[in-house]
Amino acid sequence: MFAELCAKSNFSFLEGASHPEELIRESLDLGLSAIGITDRDGIYGLVRAYREAKARGVKLVSGAELTLEGEDGRSLPHGSPSSVILLAKNHDGYRSLCRCLTLAHEGHEKGTAGLRLSTLAETSRGLELVLATDAWLLEAYHDDTVSISPLSWGSGWADVRDSFAGKLHVAAYRRLDGLDARRTALAEELARSLECQVLATARPLFHHPSRRSIADVLHCIREKTTLDRAGRALASNAEARLRNEAHMRALFRDRQGWVDRAAEVADSLSFSFGELRYRFPSEKLCAPGETPDQLLRKLTDEGLMRRYPDGIPSTVRAQCEKELVLIEKLQVAAYFLSVWDVVEMARRRKILCQGRGSAANSAVCYALGVTAVDPARSNLLFERFLSAERAEPPDIDVDFEHERREEIIQELYEKYGRDRAAMVCEVISYRGKSALREVGKAFDLAPDQVDRLSSLVMHYDMSDVSQDAVAELGLDPDDPRLSKAVATARAMEGFPRHLSIHVGGFVLSAEPLDHIAPVEPARMPGRTVIPWDKDDMDTLGFFKMDVLGLGMLTCLRKCLALLHERGIAPGQVDKEEFDPIEALARIPPEDETTYDAICRADTVGVFQIESRAQMAMLPRLRPRHFYDLVIEVAIVRPGPIQGGMVHPYLRRRQGKEPSVAPHPILETILERTRGVPLFQEQVMQIAMVGAGSTPGEADQLRRDMAAWKKHGRLERHHGRLLRGFEEQGISPQFGDALYKQIQGFGEYGFPESHASSFALLVYASSWQKTHYPGIFACALLNSQPMGFYSASSIVQDAQRHGVEVRPPCIVASDWDSTLETSPPDPTSPPDPTLPPDPLSLKGEGEEVFALRLGLRQIAGIGEEVAKAIEKARAEAPYESVGDLARRADLKKNELEALAEAGALESLAAGRRVAMWRARAPRLGGLFDAVDLEKDAIDPRLPALGKVEQLLLDYGRLGLSVNDHPMAHVRPHLEGRRVTRASDLVRKKNGSSVHVAGLVIGRQRPMTASGVTFVTLEDETGITNLVVTVPIFERYRHPLLHGKLILVAGVLEREGTVIHVLVKRVVRLELPSGAVLEARSRDFH
């Protein structure tokens, strides 16, 4: 049988044209004895290949093709090999491969590598070296000045030859392109010089001939050329494909021994990823003679006493004991200790953090302070997090303040060492837009064509790029070049584009990481990364800890700090040092005023419940207790929606139907959710209690649910569930109905543990917004970018709550937005539709705070510039624009940014004069200290018009504190009976209405059957639009590209929930056709 040893997958970025899994499956179909995947400078796709090979019984050979470089980074001698293929013979060989790859990437820019011959010679243990007859050798072969001999390639090659004696091979391949005779002669000459044998290879770049066109396009993308210009650089045929033994013997009919040699080499290679063993570091945490299990038990006991000072509930103690026994059995105590250690790092630095996800099912995690969900108040399922039957390690996610997460990351590196700590990678794949743009260039489509095609893609895929949609853009869908480009882009969706750093996945190891995986420097300074993603880590059983950044934690901490500065933080004691963790814990629970605000969907800026869908659900669900928030977080998700669970739950909550479980045996499981399964844990419990599944089987059900459309493995549970239900006396009809519900739930079901963790932040942020909207808005602006709404929407919402918002000012603004003591502003009364709240803006005594926007809000002004402005201002007030420019060392473009934002009006008579002064030439040199503006007379410049000022505000700030675009459009809408957002509440259900506003958000959830949701804002509030598929297609351009739009539609309401079903859309413009640079939050 033939073995292919030199295949490349699409993880040889922009070269291979097949997924690793496709190569494995095709090798099985072709009857190969083994397949070696040897991607360029990495083993990025090997774990995926191993997963597929293990499932299908295919032998996988692990290796890589490494780029070579001369000593000290110099170029290689002319005619010498530019790369070598290394194959891992055994575990030692795999370690050597990882070491070679680590050293090849060390000191190189991301995406490049170079292994020195001296390193290669020193790292040969357990490796087989293959030298392929590639283009560089063919060129050298025709150069009479070059000798095809290792001795002529420099002394380093002699060392390599000696080091790899008996483990060196030459690979020959044939392409039927007129060069095969040269390749054969060259292979034989090399083999004589190196004193080794030749093996045959197809040198495949793809698994099937149909992928040749994609390989051509990838070549053009890599070389930044087009298919027309590439010419002979492209392959003349599709011979670079995977082949079976018969094809290879026919191709090498004159060299049959070379085909046999490939199989012989493959037979000698025994390494498998299944040999890898991973140990979590514990020696830095445990005292001498202390085991990880002993330390974990000690910390758990201490934590329980701290969590329950009035006595530990017996159920919690029993649960902790159960977990500790299992943790010891699975030998994962060191993992829990490391997560505890990371949380302690944050506590020492007073950084807010909170564990979430399935870890919140663990009583031990709660005792350690990793999570904040009290098991005494919850009915969480530990098996959702950890069980003896699970095939992979637990996964604990911890959120930290997003602006301070880097402190934790660097302390992890410092504590565990860079050789034992690295981040997990994330594979960035081609999606609709990126595929269309790159492929469009390769096909030499006009930039305008590419832009228009890309505009059709609203989600990740190209499902919206239909022939009709293309025709509506004014393009010919039958044009051969264009249609081929679209088809190729569609085929490339999901192809890896490059590697990035995972958002927070960290791997820590007891031994040097390059013993188990190559380590590469990341683009971000101070970061290193291993070449596998989270799924790869699960496959290998490696432990990953997610150190994540969460903007809301930053916002909560900043808000609490502002409250503490004014002596009004919850439970604050005089002269008490600020501790954000303690301050967050002191927020009064179950505050009725907070729940009142939540019930009326006053939640702009509030964590998790600020989306259009959540705001529509809140008045219907009407949360009055914490567990209601847990349900609110979870219920507006694809799983409950597609599983048909939302309406039954709401009807039962509203008393319209009885809250009974489908069968008495399930009552305890479904009691808190009124007989309706809403959480993943409940589905697992139903499987265990109702169908007799083991915890491991129930967890596998959860995993198969999550990917049932992708892998189709959910069906294997169907019969077992039905049999189990029947044994318990549950009817087959109920079993079938429940199974359909499980299918819907599998789309995206929220774990109760995750929802509980998030609900804590929902309540805290809502409490802050309800009682201190100005301070909360200030903290929210200072924590951007984050959340669902833009800064403009946050400011508009604050103003509707009676907050006076002031524009940036060079004499008053810092980098961050700040609070200024101020009497109430009579020109900015609170929104009459909101109830009065005497606490909303007051601090100590009768002080009222106005919100001053910070310099961070100005496009073109960075933090370093803002800090320089603050520093110089602290020394002496600024006397003029020139004085500012000189003392803060500002560039002309920075002055212009400040002037256009209106921040210099305190130094000049109006914004136009400030802009004139900002653009004035500066003398510099000997005259630098002379302020020529101090006594200068400004020219008589007309004041800016209101529209001009509005355009500058939105252009530089993304908002206006004194104006709204609709104020300038509304006079032109007289006679059209346009209803303001605040007046819609007075309209009847089914009324025909016209509404207009600024588009601040567009969404098309995957569960909405193509329906698009658009959010409009006018001077008085927000209007939610519902756009069906036919209407969207008819008015695609104004809906996608309009900043201001006028809509005719039908008002639909359920209680206080109001939206407009769109029938017609018209794009609006500001007077004189001025272009508004407003930024919306779209499709996120």
N, C-alpha and C positions, 0 to 999 in steps of 0.2 A: 504493500500500500504506500501511497505517496503522502508525505508530510510537507505542508507549506510552512516555512520558517521565517519568511520576511514580508509579511503582510502589513499594510498600513491602513489604519482606520481614519475616520474623520477627526480623530484627536491628534493626528498630524495636521494641525490646523491649516486650512486652505490648501490641502494637498489630497488627503484621502477622501473618498466620496461615499463611504459606507459606514454605518454605525458598527461598533464592535459586536453588538448582538447579531447584526445581519451577517457578519463574517462567520460567526460561530454557527449560526443556523445553516448557512450555505455550505460550510465545511462538512457538516453532518450529512446534508443531502448529497454532497459529492463523494462521500465515503472516504474522506481523508483520515489518516491515522492520527494526525495532530495538526494544530495550527498555531503558529507563532505570530503574535501581534507585536510589531516593533516600531512604535511611533517615534517621531522625531523628538529627541531631547526630553522625553518624559514617558511615564507610564500612566498617563491621565485616564485612559479608557480601559486599563487592564482589569480593574475590579468589576466593572460592568461585564467585561468578557468572561471573567471567572464565574460570576453569578449565573450567566447564561450557560456557560460550559458545564458547570456543576449540575444544573437542572437537566441538561440534555445528554450528559455522559460523554462529552467531548474532551479530549486532552488538550489543554492550553499550555503553550510554551511562552514563558514570560521573558520579555526583553525590550530593548529600545535601540534606536539608531542615534548615536551621539555625534554631534558636530565636534571636529577637532580644531585646535589652535596651537600655534607655536609657543615655545617657552616665553614667559613674560608677556604673553598676549600678542606676540608677533605673528605675522602671517606665515603660513606654511610654505615650504619650498615648492616651486612650480612643478606640477606633475605628480605631487604626492596626494594620497587620499584625503578627502575633506571630511569624511565621516567613517565610522565603523558601526557594525551591529554587534551588540553584546547580548548573549542569551544566558539566563540563569540555569546552571546545571543542577544546583541543590540550594539548600538554605543559605550556606555560605556564599554561594554565587549571587543569590538575591541581595544579601547584605552588601556585597561588593558593587552590584548594579546600583543600589540606592546611594552608596557612597560616591560612586562616579558621577551620578546625576546631580547630587548635592554640590560637589566640587565644580562641576561644569557650569552650574548656574551662579555660583558664588562670585560676587563682584561684577556680574553682568546685568544689563538692563533687562527688565521683564520682557519675556518673549525671545531672548537671545541666550546662547550658551556656548561654551567652548571648553573642551577637555584637553588638557595638555598630555603629551605622550608620556612624560615622566610619571604623571599620576596614573595613567592607564597601565603602565608597566608595573607600578607598585600595587595595583588593585586588581589583580587577575585571579585571585582565589575563587574557585568555583564558577568561573565564567568561561564561556566559549565565545571566540571572536570570529565574526564573519565579515569578509571584505567583498563588497559587491562591485560588479563591473559597470559602474554608473557613468554618467556623461563626462565627468571630469577625467576619468581614465581613458575614455574613448578619444577625447581631445588630445590628451598627453600622448597617446599611442601614435598619433599622426605627426607628432613633433619629433623630428630626428634628433633634436638636442637633448631629449629626455629619455632616460633609461628606465624601463619598467622593472625596477629592482629596489627592494627595500634599502639596500645599501646606499642608493643615490638619494633617498628621501631624508637623510640625516641620521645622526647617531641614535636619536630617540627611537627610530623604528627598529633598529637592531635590538634594542632593549625589549621592545614590545614583542618582537618575534621570539626572543629567548624566553621571555616570561610566559608567553602563551604556547610554548612548544607542545605539540600534541593536541592543542585545543584551538587550532587556527584553521579556517576554512575560507575558500573563495566561492562566492555565489555567482552563478551564471544564469542569465535569463534571456529570452528571445521575444522579439516584438514584431517580426515579419515586416520590418521597415527598411530592409536593405543593409542593416548594420550588424546582423546576427553573426556573420562570419568573423567580423572584427571582434565582437564580444567573445566568441569562442576562443579565438587565438589569444586574446588578451587574458582570459581566465586561465588558460593552460600555461601561459608564460608566468603569470603571477604565482600559480601553484608551484611551478618549478623553483622560482626564486624564494618562495616562502617555505618550501619543503612541506607542502600540505596537499590536501585533496580538494576537488571541486564538488559542490553540490548544486542541484538544480532548484530553481525557484521561479515562480511566475511573477515575482515582485509586484503583487497586486495592490492597486489603489482603490479597488471597488469589488464588490461581490458579484456583480452582474453587469453585462455589457451596457444595459440601459443607463447606467450611471456615468458613462463616459462623458456625456454632455455636461453633467454637473462638475466632473473633474476639470473640464476645459474652463468652465466659468470660474471655479475656485482658483485655477492658475491665473486667470486674468485679474481677479480681485487681489491676489497675492502680489502680482507684478505691476499692479496699477495700470493696466492696459485694457484694450478691448479685444473682442473675438476677431474683429477684422484686422487689427494691427498685430495680433499675436502671431499669426501666420504659422511658420514651421515650428515655432516653439510649442505648439500644441501637438498632441499625439495624433498620428495619422490613422489610427484605428482604435479598437476597443480591446486590444490584447492584454492590457494591464488589469486583468480580471482574475479572480480565483478560478483554479482549474482542478479537474479530477485527475486521477492517475493515468487514465487512457489518453487524455489530451496531452499530458506532460510527456508520456512515452512517445506519442506521435511527434510532438514538437522536438524532442531530443532523441529521435530514433537512432542517431549516430553516436549518442553518448548515454546509453541506458544506465551505465554505472552511476552517473551523476544523479539520476532520479532515485536510485537505490540509496545513495549516500545521504540524501536528505532525510529519508525515513530512519536510517541508522543513527544519525545525529539526534533526531527527535526522540528515539527510543532511549538514548543515554541521558536525556534531560528529565529529572524527576521532581523538580520543585513545584509546589502547589501553594497557593495562598492559604489553603487550609492549615498549613504548618505554622503560620504566624501566631505568636502568643503575645498578648499585651498585658503589661502590669501597670497599674496606676501608682503614682508615687505616694508614699506614706511616711518615709523616713524623716521628712522635714516637719511633720506634724506630731508624731508620737515621741514620747519620752523614751530613753533607753530602757529596754525590757518591756515596754508597753506595746500591746498589739493594737491595730486599728479598731478591732471590735471592742476592746476594753475602753479605748478612748471615746468611741462613739456612744457606748452605753453611758459612760460618765457624763458626757455633754448632754445627752438626751435627758437624763435624770435632772441635771441642773436646770435645763431649759423648761422642763415640766413644772418645776417648783416656781420658776420665774413667771411662767405663763399663768399658773393657777395658784396664786398665793393663798387663796382661801380653801385649798384642797383640790387634789387632782381627781377628776371623775374616774370612777373605776373602769368605765368603757374605754376612756382614752388611754389609761395605763395598760389595759389588756391589749389594745390595738398596737401600742408602741412595742410591747413585748413580742407580739406576733410578727411585727415588721423586723425587729432586731434579730429574731431567730432566722428569718428568711434572708436577711442581709448577710448574716454570718455564713449561712449555707451557700449562698451564691458568691461569697468572697468579694463583696462590693463596698465594704465599709470605708475603704480608702477613698472611694469616689464621693461618698456622702461627706467625708471629712474635708475633702478639697473644696467642695461647694460651700460648706460652712466657713471655710477659711476665706474664700472670696467675699462672702457676705460680711465677715468680720473686717476685711480690708475696707469695705465701704463704710461700715459703722465707725471705724477709727477716723476716717476722713469726713464723717458726717455727710455722706452721700446717700440719698434715698435709694433704696432698692427693694425689690419684691420678687420672689419666685412665683412662677405661674405655670400653666399647662398641667400635665398629668401629675407633676410633683406635688401639686396642692392636694392630691389624694392621700398624701403621706402624713401621718401623725408625727413621725420622727422629724420630717422636714419642718413641721410647725414648731416642734420643741426646739429645734436648732435655730429658729429664727429665719429660716430660708423662705418660708411662705407665711402668709398672714390669715389663712383660712382655718378657723378653729374647728377641729374635728368634733368637738362636743356640740357644735351648732349645725353640723353638716352630716349627711349620710353618704359620704364619698366612698368610692370603691378603690381599695389599694391595688387590686389586680389590674386596674387600668394603667397603673404606674409600674408595677413590678410583680412578677410571678415566677415560680420555679420552672414553668414550662416555656417561658418566653425565650426566644432564640437570640435576643440582642439585649444589650445593657440598658439601664434606665436612662432617661434623657431629662435633665433638669435645666429649665430655662430660668434665668434670673435677669430681670430688667433693672437697669441703672439709669440715673439721670443722663440724658443723651449727650449733654455738653461735658460731662466728667467721666464718661466711660473709659476714655483713653488712659486716665490715671490708673484704673483697675487693670487694664490690659498691660501697661508697662510694669506695674508691680508684679503681675504674674510672671512676666519674662524675667524680672530681676530675681524673684524668689526661686523659681524652678530652673532658671538657666535657659538660654536660647537654644541650647542643644537638646533640651527636653520639653520645650513648650513651643507650640506653633498653632496657627489658625487653620481651620478647615477651608477648603476652597468652595467656590460656587461656580458652576458652569454657566456662562452666559451664552445662550443659544440664539440663533437667528429666529426672529419673529417677523410678523408680517411687514412692518415698516422697514426694519433693517435689511431684511432679505430683498425687498423690492428695490431699495435704494442701491444696494451693492450690485445686485444682478442687473438693474437698469443701466448702471455705468458700464458693466461688461458688455452689454448689448448695444452700447452707444446710443441709448435713448436720450432725447433732449432733456436737460434738467427740468424744464417745465413739465414734460410728460411724467418724469419720475415723481415730481412734487405732487402732481394731480393724482397719480395712482396711489401714492402713499397716503393722501388725504382720505382715501376710502377706508383705511384700516383704523378701526377705533379700539379694538381689543388687540390681543396678541396675535391672533391668527388672521388669515386672509378670507374668512368666510363672507365678508361683505364685498369682496372684489369679484362681482359677477359681471357677465357680459353687458347686462342692462346698465349697471352702475358705471362701467367704463364708457359706454356710449353716451350716458348723460353728461360725462365730463368733456364731451366733444372729441373723444378719441375713437378710433376704429377698432373694435374688439376683434375683428377678423384679420387685422394686419398681422402677417406671419411673424415678424420680428417682435411685435408687442405681445402677441399671444404666447409666443415661445418664452419670452422673458417672464411673463406672469406665471406660466406653468413651471418654469425652473425655480422661481422664487418660492412657489408653493411647495415644491419638492424639497427645498432646502430648509423649510421651517423645521426647527428642532435640531438642526446641525449645530454642533458647538462652534462658537465664534471665537471666544477666548475665555480664560479663567479669571475670576475675580476673587476677592476675599469674601467668605461667608459673613453675613451680618454680625455674627458674634461667636460662631462655633470655635471652641478652643479644645485642643487635645494636649494632655499632659502625660508624660511617660516616665517610668522609673529608669529606663535605659535611654541612651542617646536615640533620638527619633530617627536618625538616618540608618538605624539598624532595621527599622520596619517600614520606612517610607522616605523617599527623597524630600529634602527641605529646600524651598526656594525663597529668595527675597521677594517681597511683594512690592508693588509700585509705591505704596504708602510707606514713608520712612519709618523705621523702627518696627516693622512687621515681617514675620516670616510665615510661610504657608506650606502645607503639604498638598499634594496634587489630587486629593479626593474630596468628594462632597459628602453630605450627611448620609445619603443612602449607601455610599461606599463604606462609610464608617460602620453603619448598622450591619452590613453584609459581613464585615470582618470581625464584628464584635468588639470594636474599639470604643472607648468611652469618650463622649463629646460633652463638653459643658458649654452652654450658650450664655455668653456675656453680652447681653443685648442693651441697646439704648432705647429709652422710651421718653419721648418729648413731654408727656404729661407729668412724669415724675419731676422733670426740670421745672415745669410750670408750677406744680404744687409747692415745691421747695421755695421757689422765688416768691410766690404769694405769701407763704408762711413767714418768710424772712421780712417782707414788707410789713406784715401785720406785727411781727415782733419788734421791728424798729419803732413802731408807733405805740407799743405797749398794749396791743389789743389781740394778740394771738390767743387761741383757745387755751384756757387754764394757765395763762402766763403769770409768773411770779416776778415781782420787782427785781431788777438787776440779775435776772436769771440768764445764763449763757444760752444762746440759741442752739437748739438741737432739733433739726428737722424731723428726725425719726420720732422723737418724743412729742413734738408739736403735732405731727400728723396723727398720732395715736390719741391725742386729746380732743380731736374734732368731735363735737357732741353727736352721739348716734341717734338715729331715728328722729331727726328734727322735722317737725310737721311742715314748717315753712319751706324747707328744702323739697319735701315731697310734693307740696303744692306747686312749686315751680316746675318740677319734673312732670307732673300730671298735665300741665298746660303747655308742655313741650318748649319751655323757655330754656333751651339747652344749647344754644350756639356756643361753641367752644368747649362744651363739656365732654369729657372722655367717653367715647364709644356710642353715646346716644345723641349725637349731633347730626347724623345723616338724615336725608329726607325720609328714608324708610323708618328709621327709629323714631323720628319726630312724629310721623304719622301713627305709629303704634302706641306711643306713650299715652295719649288721651283715651285710647281704647283699653289698654291694659291697666292704667291708673295705678302705678306702684305706690304702696303705702308703707312697705317694710323692706328690709334689706333683701330678703329672699325674692321679693318681686323684682328687684333689680337684676338678680342672678338670672331669672327667667327672661327678663327684657333683653339682656345682653345676648342670650342664646337663641331666642325665638326668631329674631330677624336674621336668619341664616338660611342658606339654600336647603339644608337638610330638613328642618321642620316645615319650610314652605313647600318643598316638592313632595314631602311625605304626607301632606294634607293634615298637619297637626295644629296649625295656627288657629284656624277658625273653630275647631272643636274646643280647643283650650279656652279661647275667648268667650265662647258661648257658655261654657261651664263656669267660668269666672264671673260672668255677668248673671248667672242663675237661670239661663235660658234652657239648660238641659242638665240632667243629674251628673254629678262627678263620681262616676263609678268605673272601676277597673274592668277590663274585658273578661277577667276570670278571677275568682276569689284568691287564687294562689299568687296573683300579681299585685294584690292591693297594697301591700307594704312597700313595694318598689315604686308604684305610681301614685301613692297617696299625696305627696307634696305637689305633684303636677296634675292633679285632678283627673287621674286615670289616663293621661295622654303621655306617651314617652317623648321627651324633649332632648335628652342628653345621651351621649355615647355610653356612659356608665349604666344607664337604665336598659339599653339594648343588651349590654353584656349580662346584666343581672337577669333579664328576661330569658336569655339563652341558658343561663345556669340553673335558675329556679324553675322556669317553665319547660325547658327542654332537656335538662339534665346534663348540659355541657360542662366540661371541666373549665377552670379559670384560663388555662392555656388555650383551649378551643374557643372560648368566648373572646379572648384577646385576638386570636387569629381571625375571628369573624369581624371584629372591629377593623383590622388591617385590610381585610378583603373588601369591606364596605367602602373604605376610603379610596380604593382604586378599582372598583368593580367595573367601571366603564373602560378603564385602560387595560386591565388584565383579564376581566371576565371570570374571576375566580370565586365570585360570590355564590354562584349557582351550586357549588359543591356543598354548601351549608343547607340548601333548601330541604332536601330529603331528610337530613339528620334532624333539623328543627321540627319538621312535621311529625316524624316518628316520636321525638321526645315530647312534643305537645300532646300527641295522642295517648302516650303512656300516662301522662298526668291528667287525662280526662279533658283536655282542651280540644275543641272541635277543629276538624280540618279547615272549615271555613274561616275560623279565626286565625289559624296558622297561615293560611294563604294571604289573608288581609294584612296580617302583621308582617309577612315577608315583603309584600309590596311597600309597606311603610318603611321597612328596613332599607329597601332599595332607594327610596327617596331620601332617607336619612343619610345614606352613604355618600350622597353628593357632597355634603359638608355638615357634619354634626358637631356641635360645640361640646366639649367635655364640661360637665358641671364644675369640675375643679377649676378649669380655666375661666369659666364664666364667673365663678365666685371670686377669684383673684381680681378680675377686671371690675367686678361690681364694687369692690372696695374703693377703687379709684374713681369710678362713676360717682359714688356718693360724695367722696371728698371734694372732687372738683365742682360738683353741683352745689355743695354747701358753700364753698368759697364764692362762686358766682352769685348765688342767691343773696348772701349777706354782704358781700363786698364786691359788687360788679366792677367798680373802677379799678380796684387793686387787682382783681382777677384779670381784667383786660390788660392791665399793665404787665403782669407776669406772663400772660399768654403772648403778647407782642414780643416780649424779651426772650421767648423760648422758640421763636420761629427759626427754621421752617418746621411745622408740625401740624397735625390736625386736618380737618375737613375744609375749613374756611380760610380765605385770604385775609391779609391784614385789613383790607378795606371793609370786609364784612364784619370783622371783629370790632372795628371802630364804629361802624354804623350801629351795630347792636349795643355797644356801650352807650352811645349817644341816646338811643331809644330808652335806655335805663336811667337817663338823667345825668350821665357822666359828661362833664365838660372836657372835650379833647382839644388840646392846643397843638398847633403845628410845630415842626422843628424850628429851633431858634438858636443862633450861634452863641448868644449870651446866656442861654438857659438850658440847652439840651446837652445831655451826656450821650455816650454811645447807646446806652439802654434808655428806654422810656422811663420816665420818673413821675413821681407824684408831687404836686405843688399845692401848698396851702392856699386856699382861695375862697372868697365869698361866693355864694351861688351865682351862676351866670343867668340873668333873666332872659337872655336870648336863646337859651338851650333848655327848655323845660322838659321834664320827663315825659315819656310816652304815656298818654292818658289811658291806653288800653292795658297798661300794667298796673298792678296794685301798688300803692305807695309803700315804701319800705324805709323807715327812718334810720336803719342801720347801714343802708347801702353805701353811703359815701362818707359817713362820719367817723372820725377818729376820736382822740381824747378831747374832752370839752365839746365845743361847738365847731371845731375845725371841719372844713369840707375840702376834699382833695380833688384837684383837677389833674388830668392826665396829660403830661407833656411828651409828645413823641420824641423818640431818640434819633440820633444821627444814623443809627443802623437802618432806619427806614428809607434812607436816601440812596437810590441807585448811583453807584460811582464813588461812594464813601465807605472805605473799609474800617475795620476796628483800629488798626494801627494809626490811621489818619485821625480818627475821632479821639483817640487817647492823646495824640499830640495837641489837638485843639483844646482838650480839657486841661492838659498840663500847662500850656502857655496862658490860658485864661485864668488859672488859679494864681499865677504870678502877678497878673495885672489885667484889668478889663481891656478888651479890644477897643481901639479908637476909630478904626476905619477898616475897609476891606483890604487896603494895602498893608496895614498893620497886622491884620490877621494872616495874610499870605506870607509876610516876612517872618513873623514869630512862630507860626505853626509849620512853616516850610511847606506850603501847599503848592501843588502844581496847578497850571491854568485850568485843566479839565476838572480838577477837584473844586476849585473856586466856582467854576461854572455850574457844577452839580449843586453846590450849596445855594447859589443864587437862584437857579431855576426852581429849586424846591421851596423857595421863599424863606430860607433860613438866614439870609443876610439883610432882611428888611429893617432890622434894628440898627444897622450900620449905614443904611442908604435910604433915600426917600422913595420907597416903593421898589417893587421887584424888577421893573424894567431898568431903573437906575442901577440896582445891584448887579444885574446882568451886564450892563455896560461897563461898570467898574471891574467886574470879574474878568472881562475880556480885554481890559486895558493892558498895554505892554508894561512890564516891570523892568526898571533900569538895572538892578543888580550891581555887582562889583562895588566900587567905592561909594555908590549912592544907595546901597542896600538899606542903610539905617535911616535914610531920609524918607519921611512919610509925605509924599507930594499931594496926597488926597486930603490931608487933614483940613486945609483951608481952601481947597479947590472948590470951584463953583460947578455944580453939575449942569449938563445941558438940559434944556427944556424938552423932556421926553414925555410923550403921552402915556397915561397909565394903561396898564394891560386891561383888555376887555375881560368880562367874566368867563367867556368860553376859552380865551387864550390862557387865562389863569388855571382854569379847570384842566386843560390839556397838559400844562406844565406839572400840575399836581399829580395827575395820573401817570405822566411820563416818568417823573422822578420818584414819587412816593407810592404809586400804585393805588392812591386814594386821595380824597379831599375831605378835610375836616369841616369845611364851611359850605360845601356845595355838593350837589349830586347831578350826574348827567341828565337824569330825567327832568330836572327843573328847567332845562333848556329845551327839551323836546316837547314837554307837555303843552306849552302854548300852541304848538302846531297841530295838536291832536284834538283841539276843540271841535265839537260836532260829531266826534266818533264815539262818544260816551264811554271813554276809557275809565275803568274802575281802578282806584288805588288799592294797593295790597291791604291796607288797614280797613278798607270798606267792604272787602269780600265777605266778611263775617255777617254782613247784613243781607246778603243775597240768598235766595232760596235754592235748594237742591234742584238741579236741572235747568237753572237759568242760563240763558245765552249771555256771555260776558266778553268784553274786550279788556285785555290787560297788557301793560307794556312795562319794560324795565331793562336793566342791565343784566346780561347773562353772567352769573357767578359760578355756575357749576353744571356739568353735564355728566350723566351716568347711564350706563346700560348694563345692569346686573345680568349675570349669566342665567339667573332664574326667571328673568322677566319676559322670556319668549320674544326677545327682540325689541321690547318696549324701551324707549329712551325717556329718562327723567331729566328735565331741565329746571334749574332754579333761577328765578328772576328776582331782582332787587330793585325797588324804587325808593323814593324819599321816605316812605312810611313803613316799609317792611319787606317781607319775602313772600313770593308766590311760587307754588310748586306746579309744574306743568307735566302732564303725561302725554307722550307722543307715541302713537301706535306705528307699526312698521309701514303701512301704506302712506300715512301722513309724513313720516320721516323721509321716505324716499321721494315724495313729491316736493318737500321743502328742505331737502338735505343741505343746500348751500347756506341759506340764512340760519338754519338751526346749528350748523357746525361752525360757521365763520362769523355770524353776526355778533356784534358787541351789544347793540341795542336792538330789541325786536318788539313788534306789536303782534299780539296773538288774539285771534277770535276762537272761542271755544265754549264748552259747556261746563258749568260749575258742578262739581260732584262733592258731596259732603256726607260724612258719617259722624254724627255728634259734632265735635269741634274740629274734626280733621277735614281740611278743605284742599282740593286741588282742581286744576282746570284741565279738562280733556281737550287737547288742541285739535282744531279743525282747519285753521288757516294761519299762515305766518308771513309777516312782512318785515323786512329789514329796515330799521330806522337810522337816520343820520343826525348828527349835530348840525346846527346852523352852519351854512357855508361849506358843508361837506367835510368838516374837520374830522380827522381820524383820532379816535380815542384809544390810547394804549392801556386798556384795562385787561387785567390778567384773571382768568377764571381757572377753577380747579376742575379738570375734566377727566373722566374715565379712570379714576383711581380708587 
